Amino acid sequence: MFQIKYKIERSIVINKDIDSVFDCVANFNSWASWSPWLCLEKDAETSIEGEPQNLGHKQSWQGQRIGSGKIAISNLDINKSLHYDLEFLKPFKSSAKVDFYFEQQASGTRVRWLMQSSVPFYLFFLKDMLAAMLGNDYERGLSMLKEFLETGEVLSEIDMLGKIQKPAFHYLGVRRSSSIDELPKIMQQDFELIHKYMQEGKIKSSQQMISFYHKFDFMRNQAVYTNAVVYDSEQGPYTELKSGYVPNHHCAQVLHTGSYENLGNAWSAIMNYQRFEKLKANKNIPWYEWYINSPKEVEKRYLKTSINLPIK
């Protein structure tokens, strides 16, 4: 059958010597600490065979939500490159070639992560979407690899809370449209502005912060979102802020503990859960993050954020 090829490539610079970086990537015993997929289902079964940093070193996985498959070192050039054969068995069969390239730099080691795969011609319309989604996975993985090698740990714990009921609430916030890359900086500015209004007495004080995501387009690197604070009763109107109301609703919820930089893991987990459970989104309520505490209260390892997917 005719296949349409696609390629993914992402890179990062890690403040570590090339020996340490190469040895980590070439050892599947370390992958549980930084893999962008294994973190989505911590109870998934994994097995490792062969000697690290050697041909044939292999990892297999079996999970309810992340499916099953195996990956093995097929070729390597010490401190220069690693090449893997990747095979997915469930939820569908496919294969890919995975490559890592390492380059010593003054600031550390540059790591390039590549994957080459294909889709059947009749699924050509999925190619760009798959490349964007997997590219995001690669960015999460490289970010965690960097954190793991530079600090010895990754501040990201995921607890799948499943389907719950959420009570109604009101909110005041700022609605924005920006590139996804600009989002963290703009969010910080918005919440600083809202807190300034509270300190000046322009709006009622609230310690409950939330962000709605009306649109999130990986392919075009665009997002539309509202950064807000939550109230029990209606507020406003205010010309500077948007007010809104969210009725009682059911949602799927994931609790993330750790750095905001790793929240992408929780978002990937809830989307994975939605697919597995075949949940239908409630399109009348946008997906949202609820910040249970803040960096002003706790160290970033103790930050708690719930990711909420409203469902029918």
Secondary structure in CASP SS format (residue, H / E / C, confidence):
PFRMAT SS
TARGET T0000
AUTHOR 0000-0000-0000
METHOD secondary structure of the structure
MODEL  1
M C 1.00
F C 1.00
Q E 1.00
I E 1.00
K E 1.00
Y E 1.00
K E 1.00
I E 1.00
E E 1.00
R E 1.00
S E 1.00
I E 1.00
V E 1.00
I E 1.00
N C 1.00
K C 1.00
D C 1.00
I H 1.00
D H 1.00
S H 1.00
V H 1.00
F H 1.00
D H 1.00
C H 1.00
V H 1.00
A C 1.00
N C 1.00
F H 1.00
N H 1.00
S H 1.00
W H 1.00
A H 1.00
S H 1.00
W H 1.00
S C 1.00
P C 1.00
W C 1.00
L H 1.00
C H 1.00
L H 1.00
E C 1.00
K C 1.00
D C 1.00
A C 1.00
E E 1.00
T E 1.00
S E 1.00
I E 1.00
E E 1.00
G C 1.00
E C 1.00
P C 1.00
Q C 1.00
N C 1.00
L C 1.00
G C 1.00
H C 1.00
K E 1.00
Q E 1.00
S E 1.00
W E 1.00
Q E 1.00
G C 1.00
Q C 1.00
R C 1.00
I C 1.00
G C 1.00
S E 1.00
G E 1.00
K E 1.00
I E 1.00
A E 1.00
I E 1.00
S E 1.00
N E 1.00
L E 1.00
D E 1.00
I C 1.00
N C 1.00
K C 1.00
S E 1.00
L E 1.00
H E 1.00
Y E 1.00
D E 1.00
L E 1.00
E E 1.00
F E 1.00
L E 1.00
K E 1.00
P C 1.00
F C 1.00
K C 1.00
S E 1.00
S E 1.00
A E 1.00
K E 1.00
V E 1.00
D E 1.00
F E 1.00
Y E 1.00
F E 1.00
E E 1.00
Q E 1.00
Q E 1.00
A C 1.00
S C 1.00
G E 1.00
T E 1.00
R E 1.00
V E 1.00
R E 1.00
W E 1.00
L E 1.00
M E 1.00
Q E 1.00
S E 1.00
S E 1.00
V E 1.00
P E 1.00
F H 1.00
Y H 1.00
L H 1.00
F H 1.00
F H 1.00
L H 1.00
K H 1.00
D H 1.00
M H 1.00
L H 1.00
A H 1.00
A H 1.00
M H 1.00
L H 1.00
G H 1.00
N H 1.00
D H 1.00
Y H 1.00
E H 1.00
R H 1.00
G H 1.00
L H 1.00
S H 1.00
M H 1.00
L H 1.00
K H 1.00
E H 1.00
F H 1.00
L H 1.00
E H 1.00
T H 1.00
G C 1.00
E C 1.00
V C 1.00
L C 1.00
S E 1.00
E E 1.00
I E 1.00
D E 1.00
M E 1.00
L E 1.00
G E 1.00
K E 1.00
I E 1.00
Q E 1.00
K E 1.00
P C 1.00
A C 1.00
F E 1.00
H E 1.00
Y E 1.00
L E 1.00
G E 1.00
V E 1.00
R E 1.00
R E 1.00
S E 1.00
S E 1.00
S E 1.00
I C 1.00
D C 1.00
E C 1.00
L H 1.00
P H 1.00
K H 1.00
I H 1.00
M H 1.00
Q H 1.00
Q H 1.00
D H 1.00
F H 1.00
E H 1.00
L H 1.00
I H 1.00
H H 1.00
K H 1.00
Y H 1.00
M H 1.00
Q H 1.00
E C 1.00
G C 1.00
K C 1.00
I C 1.00
K C 1.00
S C 1.00
S C 1.00
Q C 1.00
Q C 1.00
M E 1.00
I E 1.00
S E 1.00
F E 1.00
Y E 1.00
H E 1.00
K E 1.00
F E 1.00
D E 1.00
F C 1.00
M C 1.00
R C 1.00
N C 1.00
Q E 1.00
A E 1.00
V E 1.00
Y E 1.00
T E 1.00
N E 1.00
A E 1.00
V E 1.00
V E 1.00
Y E 1.00
D C 1.00
S C 1.00
E C 1.00
Q C 1.00
G C 1.00
P C 1.00
Y C 1.00
T C 1.00
E C 1.00
L C 1.00
K E 1.00
S E 1.00
G E 1.00
Y E 1.00
V E 1.00
P C 1.00
N C 1.00
H E 1.00
H E 1.00
C E 1.00
A E 1.00
Q E 1.00
V E 1.00
L E 1.00
H E 1.00
T E 1.00
G E 1.00
S C 1.00
Y H 1.00
E H 1.00
N H 1.00
L H 1.00
G H 1.00
N H 1.00
A H 1.00
W H 1.00
S H 1.00
A H 1.00
I H 1.00
M H 1.00
N H 1.00
Y H 1.00
Q H 1.00
R H 1.00
F H 1.00
E H 1.00
K C 1.00
L C 1.00
K C 1.00
A E 1.00
N C 1.00
K C 1.00
N C 1.00
I C 1.00
P C 1.00
W E 1.00
Y E 1.00
E E 1.00
W E 1.00
Y E 1.00
I C 1.00
N C 1.00
S C 1.00
P C 1.00
K C 1.00
E C 1.00
V C 1.00
E C 1.00
K H 1.00
R H 1.00
Y H 1.00
L C 1.00
K E 1.00
T E 1.00
S E 1.00
I E 1.00
N E 1.00
L E 1.00
P E 1.00
I E 1.00
K C 1.00
END
